[in-house]
Amino acid sequence: MFINTLPLRVDTALATRAAVKAVHSRLAALIAHE
């Protein structure tokens, strides 16, 4: 069994909702390359 994980850097200056949206958009862009 393999677990696909990616290291992330989250900007702690952002509000929680903005940080989650930023992480989601970056992960979506990375997954598009797979």
C-alpha positions, 0 to 999 in steps of 0.5 A: 500500500502506498500513501501519496503525500506532499510536503506543504508550506502554509502561510500562518499570516493568512486567515484559516479559510484563506489558508485552506483555499490556498493549499487546495488550489496548490494541491489541485495544480500539483495533482494535475501534473500526475 
